[in-house]
């Protein structure tokens, strides 16, 4: 009789623990009840620990150990949860919970970002239990882990296997959706669109249709299907029920107008978002998008600056706030430089203004072509100023780091050495040429620099010592023009510079891997 009562008490406690866990699982997604959810998971752990301690011989011990592990993982106690799953596998190897424990172990490793261990766990599951009913959940997790490890093809393979093997429509749809999202993140928008389109069928819930359509619309604009994007957004706007769903669709519609170069229509829609949904993430994005149009397509710096300035004021936490503020400040500085053109200026002052304008365009606004134009103007028109060798070095840096054109970079650095051999930028250019794999040309130009400096220092040996003393200059512009100081003016020496008209004969490499330097 006593044994029966004990068993009943044990089972009732386990039943209550399961009930609490189920309630906590159902409430997890509700942001306003997290404290209550956490207290329920804690109570589950407490009850299960008590049961295992008081009734170690019960046939329900493995139930309690597994449930305890689940609750610990949900509480973020990943290591404790993993230990419980190991305990279950070790002490109850024939328990029906062992496969589930292996899945949850993988999930715990995934949540704590130990992706290699997580991957080992899912591999073991799929090898040991290939027909288990959990295998599709494990495949999803395996795909997600592979994504974190940047094994994108492997992730797609796992999602594809679910599509091929699962008979449940919901599982297939989930696999297609994850494939679509992966293609979207990889910016393979045509493949992402093809997968999103598969999901937009009759019977899909409005919530799912809304989310998928937003992503599909972005794909359409990215691949130039502007009209399709416009139609999609207008169709959704005609059916939208909740007002909170409207601003995202309006932003999408405006982007479709941008795609068609209907800039006036795009600005009108963005303006409506800023007026109807002020002080929101949507209005912040709308102002940012307006700034991009005014800056990059309408060439109106003042309007662009004002629009960018508004974005962080609307929503400081917006993804666009920081970059918008940076652009606003950069454009303000750029306009100040333009205004400084008034009055009589020396050649050096003009060169300085053009050089700093290029620095802002390159490092703050990522306007590579505009920056190159200003740098080259300084080189061509103001070669007698200290800013010319700095600009020449910056052009070479752009070819290497932005345009990935090794041959053009080497040619630019070689021209710099020939034009300005007495500057620190010349020394840096020689080092860059060698780092790009053109050792022979670099040595020839180094000798040329030594010979030019010898005219000033009195001997080639002294020149070489001076070059060694100055060391390697700071590479790249990195937005700090003063980091590349001149140590001399432009050369007027009669020393002959090496012939660099044919870089293929200069003893270096021409392929893109030369950017990393080193020898073959």
MIZA-534979 format. One record per residue (C-alpha): residue number from 1; y, x, z. Coordinates in steps of 0.1 Angstrom, whole numbers, plus 5000, padded with zeros to 4 digits. Layout:
# residues N
{NUM,{Y,X,Z}}
...
END
This chain:
# residues 520
{1,{5000,5000,5000}}
{2,{5024,5029,5010}}
{3,{5016,5046,4976}}
{4,{5024,5015,4957}}
{5,{5058,5011,4975}}
{6,{5066,5047,4969}}
{7,{5058,5043,4932}}
{8,{5080,5013,4930}}
{9,{5108,5030,4947}}
{10,{5105,5060,4923}}
{11,{5103,5038,4892}}
{12,{5133,5017,4903}}
{13,{5154,5048,4908}}
{14,{5143,5062,4874}}
{15,{5151,5028,4859}}
{16,{5186,5028,4874}}
{17,{5191,5064,4862}}
{18,{5181,5054,4826}}
{19,{5204,5024,4828}}
{20,{5234,5045,4839}}
{21,{5227,5070,4812}}
{22,{5226,5043,4785}}
{23,{5259,5028,4798}}
{24,{5275,5062,4797}}
{25,{5263,5068,4762}}
{26,{5278,5035,4750}}
{27,{5311,5043,4766}}
{28,{5314,5080,4755}}
{29,{5336,5072,4725}}
{30,{5361,5052,4746}}
{31,{5389,5076,4755}}
{32,{5402,5054,4783}}
{33,{5370,5056,4804}}
{34,{5360,5093,4804}}
{35,{5362,5097,4841}}
{36,{5339,5067,4847}}
{37,{5315,5081,4820}}
{38,{5314,5115,4837}}
{39,{5307,5100,4871}}
{40,{5277,5081,4856}}
{41,{5263,5112,4841}}
{42,{5267,5130,4875}}
{43,{5249,5101,4892}}
{44,{5220,5103,4866}}
{45,{5216,5140,4875}}
{46,{5217,5133,4912}}
{47,{5191,5105,4910}}
{48,{5167,5125,4887}}
{49,{5170,5156,4909}}
{50,{5162,5135,4940}}
{51,{5132,5119,4923}}
{52,{5117,5153,4912}}
{53,{5122,5167,4947}}
{54,{5107,5137,4965}}
{55,{5079,5129,4941}}
{56,{5068,5162,4924}}
{57,{5034,5148,4916}}
{58,{5045,5116,4900}}
{59,{5036,5109,4864}}
{60,{5072,5103,4857}}
{61,{5085,5138,4866}}
{62,{5088,5148,4829}}
{63,{5109,5117,4823}}
{64,{5133,5127,4851}}
{65,{5135,5163,4840}}
{66,{5143,5154,4804}}
{67,{5169,5127,4814}}
{68,{5185,5152,4838}}
{69,{5188,5178,4809}}
{70,{5204,5152,4787}}
{71,{5230,5142,4813}}
{72,{5238,5179,4820}}
{73,{5244,5185,4783}}
{74,{5267,5155,4781}}
{75,{5286,5168,4811}}
{76,{5291,5202,4793}}
{77,{5267,5220,4817}}
{78,{5249,5234,4787}}
{79,{5230,5263,4804}}
{80,{5217,5241,4832}}
{81,{5206,5215,4806}}
{82,{5188,5242,4785}}
{83,{5170,5254,4817}}
{84,{5157,5219,4823}}
{85,{5144,5217,4787}}
{86,{5127,5250,4792}}
{87,{5112,5238,4825}}
{88,{5099,5207,4807}}
{89,{5083,5227,4779}}
{90,{5067,5252,4804}}
{91,{5055,5227,4830}}
{92,{5046,5198,4808}}
{93,{5036,5212,4774}}
{94,{5018,5180,4764}}
{95,{5046,5157,4774}}
{96,{5059,5133,4747}}
{97,{5094,5146,4755}}
{98,{5087,5182,4744}}
{99,{5099,5176,4707}}
{100,{5130,5158,4720}}
{101,{5137,5186,4745}}
{102,{5136,5211,4716}}
{103,{5161,5190,4697}}
{104,{5184,5187,4727}}
{105,{5181,5224,4734}}
{106,{5193,5231,4698}}
{107,{5221,5206,4704}}
{108,{5231,5223,4737}}
{109,{5232,5257,4720}}
{110,{5253,5241,4692}}
{111,{5278,5226,4716}}
{112,{5282,5259,4734}}
{113,{5287,5276,4700}}
{114,{5256,5298,4702}}
{115,{5248,5290,4666}}
{116,{5220,5317,4661}}
{117,{5200,5303,4691}}
{118,{5207,5267,4679}}
{119,{5194,5276,4644}}
{120,{5162,5292,4659}}
{121,{5156,5260,4679}}
{122,{5159,5237,4648}}
{123,{5137,5260,4627}}
{124,{5110,5259,4654}}
{125,{5112,5221,4656}}
{126,{5109,5217,4618}}
{127,{5080,5241,4617}}
{128,{5061,5227,4647}}
{129,{5069,5190,4643}}
{130,{5074,5185,4605}}
{131,{5065,5148,4606}}
{132,{5082,5139,4639}}
{133,{5105,5108,4637}}
{134,{5134,5130,4650}}
{135,{5132,5154,4620}}
{136,{5161,5138,4601}}
{137,{5184,5141,4631}}
{138,{5173,5177,4634}}
{139,{5180,5183,4597}}
{140,{5215,5169,4602}}
{141,{5220,5193,4631}}
{142,{5205,5222,4611}}
{143,{5230,5215,4583}}
{144,{5259,5214,4608}}
{145,{5247,5247,4623}}
{146,{5245,5263,4589}}
{147,{5280,5252,4582}}
{148,{5292,5269,4613}}
{149,{5274,5301,4602}}
{150,{5291,5297,4568}}
{151,{5257,5292,4551}}
{152,{5271,5264,4530}}
{153,{5243,5263,4504}}
{154,{5218,5261,4532}}
{155,{5237,5232,4548}}
{156,{5237,5213,4515}}
{157,{5200,5219,4512}}
{158,{5193,5203,4546}}
{159,{5215,5173,4537}}
{160,{5198,5170,4503}}
{161,{5164,5170,4520}}
{162,{5174,5139,4540}}
{163,{5185,5122,4508}}
{164,{5152,5130,4492}}
{165,{5129,5122,4521}}
{166,{5145,5094,4541}}
{167,{5139,5058,4533}}
{168,{5165,5045,4557}}
{169,{5197,5037,4537}}
{170,{5219,5046,4567}}
{171,{5204,5081,4569}}
{172,{5208,5086,4532}}
{173,{5244,5075,4533}}
{174,{5251,5098,4562}}
{175,{5236,5128,4543}}
{176,{5257,5120,4512}}
{177,{5288,5117,4534}}
{178,{5282,5151,4551}}
{179,{5276,5167,4517}}
{180,{5309,5151,4504}}
{181,{5328,5164,4534}}
{182,{5314,5199,4530}}
{183,{5324,5199,4493}}
{184,{5359,5187,4504}}
{185,{5363,5215,4529}}
{186,{5352,5240,4502}}
{187,{5378,5225,4479}}
{188,{5352,5216,4454}}
{189,{5369,5183,4449}}
{190,{5350,5171,4418}}
{191,{5317,5173,4437}}
{192,{5332,5158,4468}}
{193,{5345,5129,4447}}
{194,{5312,5123,4431}}
{195,{5295,5119,4465}}
{196,{5323,5097,4480}}
{197,{5320,5074,4450}}
{198,{5283,5069,4457}}
{199,{5292,5055,4491}}
{200,{5318,5029,4479}}
{201,{5293,5001,4472}}
{202,{5292,4965,4481}}
{203,{5283,4958,4517}}
{204,{5301,4988,4532}}
{205,{5321,4981,4563}}
{206,{5359,4981,4560}}
{207,{5362,5009,4585}}
{208,{5339,5032,4564}}
{209,{5355,5021,4531}}
{210,{5390,5030,4545}}
{211,{5380,5065,4557}}
{212,{5360,5073,4526}}
{213,{5387,5060,4503}}
{214,{5413,5082,4520}}
{215,{5392,5113,4513}}
{216,{5384,5102,4478}}
{217,{5420,5096,4470}}
{218,{5428,5132,4480}}
{219,{5401,5144,4458}}
{220,{5415,5124,4428}}
{221,{5449,5139,4432}}
{222,{5435,5174,4436}}
{223,{5415,5172,4403}}
{224,{5443,5154,4384}}
{225,{5429,5119,4384}}
{226,{5463,5106,4394}}
{227,{5460,5071,4381}}
{228,{5427,5066,4397}}
{229,{5442,5077,4430}}
{230,{5472,5053,4426}}
{231,{5448,5024,4418}}
{232,{5426,5032,4448}}
{233,{5455,5033,4473}}
{234,{5471,5002,4459}}
{235,{5438,4983,4461}}
{236,{5434,4993,4498}}
{237,{5470,4984,4506}}
{238,{5465,4950,4492}}
{239,{5435,4944,4515}}
{240,{5447,4963,4546}}
{241,{5445,4943,4578}}
{242,{5459,4965,4606}}
{243,{5494,4978,4603}}
{244,{5483,5011,4618}}
{245,{5462,5018,4586}}
{246,{5492,5014,4563}}
{247,{5511,5048,4568}}
{248,{5481,5070,4558}}
{249,{5477,5048,4526}}
{250,{5514,5051,4519}}
{251,{5512,5089,4521}}
{252,{5483,5089,4498}}
{253,{5501,5066,4473}}
{254,{5531,5090,4474}}
{255,{5508,5119,4467}}
{256,{5494,5101,4436}}
{257,{5530,5097,4423}}
{258,{5535,5134,4429}}
{259,{5504,5141,4410}}
{260,{5519,5122,4380}}
{261,{5552,5140,4384}}
{262,{5569,5106,4393}}
{263,{5589,5124,4419}}
{264,{5615,5096,4424}}
{265,{5587,5071,4432}}
{266,{5570,5096,4455}}
{267,{5603,5103,4475}}
{268,{5609,5065,4477}}
{269,{5575,5060,4494}}
{270,{5579,5090,4517}}
{271,{5613,5076,4527}}
{272,{5597,5042,4535}}
{273,{5572,5060,4558}}
{274,{5599,5078,4577}}
{275,{5619,5046,4582}}
{276,{5590,5022,4591}}
{277,{5569,5046,4612}}
{278,{5595,5069,4629}}
{279,{5586,5095,4655}}
{280,{5550,5096,4644}}
{281,{5526,5121,4628}}
{282,{5530,5101,4596}}
{283,{5568,5104,4595}}
{284,{5565,5142,4602}}
{285,{5541,5146,4573}}
{286,{5564,5125,4550}}
{287,{5594,5147,4558}}
{288,{5573,5178,4552}}
{289,{5561,5164,4518}}
{290,{5597,5156,4509}}
{291,{5607,5191,4517}}
{292,{5580,5205,4494}}
{293,{5593,5183,4465}}
{294,{5629,5192,4470}}
{295,{5621,5229,4474}}
{296,{5594,5235,4448}}
{297,{5600,5208,4422}}
{298,{5637,5198,4423}}
{299,{5651,5232,4434}}
{300,{5674,5216,4460}}
{301,{5673,5241,4489}}
{302,{5698,5221,4511}}
{303,{5678,5189,4509}}
{304,{5645,5207,4514}}
{305,{5659,5225,4544}}
{306,{5670,5192,4560}}
{307,{5637,5175,4553}}
{308,{5617,5204,4568}}
{309,{5640,5204,4598}}
{310,{5632,5168,4605}}
{311,{5594,5172,4606}}
{312,{5591,5189,4640}}
{313,{5617,5165,4654}}
{314,{5596,5135,4645}}
{315,{5563,5149,4660}}
{316,{5563,5183,4676}}
{317,{5525,5181,4678}}
{318,{5520,5175,4641}}
{319,{5500,5199,4620}}
{320,{5531,5202,4598}}
{321,{5556,5209,4626}}
{322,{5553,5246,4629}}
{323,{5552,5254,4592}}
{324,{5580,5230,4585}}
{325,{5602,5246,4611}}
{326,{5594,5281,4597}}
{327,{5603,5269,4562}}
{328,{5635,5252,4574}}
{329,{5647,5284,4591}}
{330,{5637,5305,4561}}
{331,{5656,5283,4537}}
{332,{5686,5283,4560}}
{333,{5686,5321,4560}}
{334,{5681,5321,4522}}
{335,{5711,5298,4517}}
{336,{5732,5320,4541}}
{337,{5724,5350,4519}}
{338,{5735,5331,4488}}
{339,{5768,5321,4505}}
{340,{5774,5358,4514}}
{341,{5779,5365,4477}}
{342,{5816,5355,4480}}
{343,{5841,5382,4482}}
{344,{5839,5418,4469}}
{345,{5807,5435,4477}}
{346,{5794,5470,4472}}
{347,{5763,5477,4451}}
{348,{5743,5485,4483}}
{349,{5753,5452,4499}}
{350,{5743,5432,4468}}
{351,{5710,5451,4467}}
{352,{5704,5444,4504}}
{353,{5710,5407,4499}}
{354,{5686,5405,4469}}
{355,{5660,5425,4488}}
{356,{5661,5404,4520}}
{357,{5660,5372,4498}}
{358,{5628,5386,4483}}
{359,{5614,5393,4517}}
{360,{5620,5357,4529}}
{361,{5605,5343,4497}}
{362,{5574,5364,4500}}
{363,{5566,5365,4537}}
{364,{5580,5331,4548}}
{365,{5579,5308,4518}}
{366,{5550,5324,4498}}
{367,{5571,5322,4466}}
{368,{5554,5352,4450}}
{369,{5570,5350,4416}}
{370,{5605,5344,4429}}
{371,{5601,5374,4453}}
{372,{5588,5396,4425}}
{373,{5619,5387,4404}}
{374,{5643,5397,4432}}
{375,{5624,5429,4440}}
{376,{5624,5439,4403}}
{377,{5661,5431,4400}}
{378,{5668,5455,4429}}
{379,{5647,5482,4412}}
{380,{5662,5478,4378}}
{381,{5699,5472,4387}}
{382,{5703,5490,4420}}
{383,{5681,5520,4416}}
{384,{5707,5542,4433}}
{385,{5705,5523,4466}}
{386,{5680,5528,4495}}
{387,{5666,5493,4488}}
{388,{5652,5502,4454}}
{389,{5622,5523,4467}}
{390,{5615,5497,4493}}
{391,{5615,5470,4466}}
{392,{5592,5491,4444}}
{393,{5567,5496,4473}}
{394,{5568,5458,4480}}
{395,{5560,5451,4443}}
{396,{5529,5473,4446}}
{397,{5519,5456,4478}}
{398,{5522,5422,4461}}
{399,{5500,5433,4432}}
{400,{5473,5445,4457}}
{401,{5474,5417,4483}}
{402,{5487,5386,4465}}
{403,{5478,5390,4428}}
{404,{5447,5412,4432}}
{405,{5457,5433,4402}}
{406,{5446,5468,4410}}
{407,{5456,5484,4377}}
{408,{5491,5469,4379}}
{409,{5494,5480,4415}}
{410,{5484,5516,4407}}
{411,{5509,5517,4378}}
{412,{5536,5504,4401}}
{413,{5530,5529,4428}}
{414,{5528,5557,4403}}
{415,{5562,5546,4389}}
{416,{5576,5545,4424}}
{417,{5566,5581,4430}}
{418,{5581,5593,4397}}
{419,{5614,5574,4403}}
{420,{5618,5580,4440}}
{421,{5598,5611,4450}}
{422,{5619,5621,4479}}
{423,{5614,5588,4498}}
{424,{5589,5579,4524}}
{425,{5578,5550,4501}}
{426,{5566,5577,4476}}
{427,{5544,5592,4503}}
{428,{5530,5558,4511}}
{429,{5525,5550,4474}}
{430,{5504,5582,4470}}
{431,{5482,5571,4499}}
{432,{5479,5536,4484}}
{433,{5468,5550,4450}}
{434,{5441,5571,4467}}
{435,{5430,5541,4488}}
{436,{5426,5521,4456}}
{437,{5401,5547,4443}}
{438,{5424,5568,4421}}
{439,{5419,5601,4439}}
{440,{5427,5623,4409}}
{441,{5460,5606,4401}}
{442,{5469,5605,4438}}
{443,{5464,5643,4441}}
{444,{5485,5649,4410}}
{445,{5513,5627,4423}}
{446,{5511,5644,4457}}
{447,{5516,5678,4441}}
{448,{5545,5664,4421}}
{449,{5561,5651,4454}}
{450,{5556,5685,4470}}
{451,{5572,5703,4441}}
{452,{5602,5680,4441}}
{453,{5606,5684,4479}}
{454,{5603,5721,4475}}
{455,{5636,5721,4456}}
{456,{5651,5708,4488}}
{457,{5631,5726,4515}}
{458,{5627,5759,4497}}
{459,{5590,5761,4492}}
{460,{5561,5740,4482}}
{461,{5543,5749,4514}}
{462,{5573,5736,4534}}
{463,{5573,5705,4513}}
{464,{5536,5699,4520}}
{465,{5542,5705,4557}}
{466,{5571,5680,4557}}
{467,{5549,5654,4540}}
{468,{5522,5659,4566}}
{469,{5547,5657,4594}}
{470,{5561,5624,4582}}
{471,{5526,5608,4581}}
{472,{5515,5577,4564}}
{473,{5542,5550,4562}}
{474,{5537,5514,4572}}
{475,{5518,5496,4545}}
{476,{5531,5463,4530}}
{477,{5564,5446,4536}}
{478,{5552,5422,4564}}
{479,{5587,5407,4564}}
{480,{5602,5438,4580}}
{481,{5623,5457,4554}}
{482,{5635,5483,4580}}
{483,{5599,5495,4585}}
{484,{5601,5515,4553}}
{485,{5630,5539,4557}}
{486,{5641,5563,4530}}
{487,{5640,5600,4537}}
{488,{5659,5609,4505}}
{489,{5676,5595,4474}}
{490,{5663,5591,4439}}
{491,{5651,5623,4423}}
{492,{5670,5642,4397}}
{493,{5646,5671,4395}}
{494,{5633,5685,4363}}
{495,{5598,5687,4377}}
{496,{5574,5670,4354}}
{497,{5556,5640,4368}}
{498,{5519,5633,4360}}
{499,{5512,5612,4329}}
{500,{5501,5577,4341}}
{501,{5504,5558,4308}}
{502,{5466,5554,4307}}
{503,{5452,5547,4341}}
{504,{5416,5547,4328}}
{505,{5419,5585,4323}}
{506,{5435,5591,4357}}
{507,{5402,5596,4375}}
{508,{5401,5563,4394}}
{509,{5384,5530,4394}}
{510,{5397,5499,4377}}
{511,{5376,5471,4392}}
{512,{5388,5448,4420}}
{513,{5366,5464,4446}}
{514,{5390,5494,4445}}
{515,{5413,5475,4468}}
{516,{5392,5485,4497}}
{517,{5395,5522,4489}}
{518,{5368,5548,4493}}
{519,{5346,5565,4468}}
{520,{5318,5551,4446}}
END
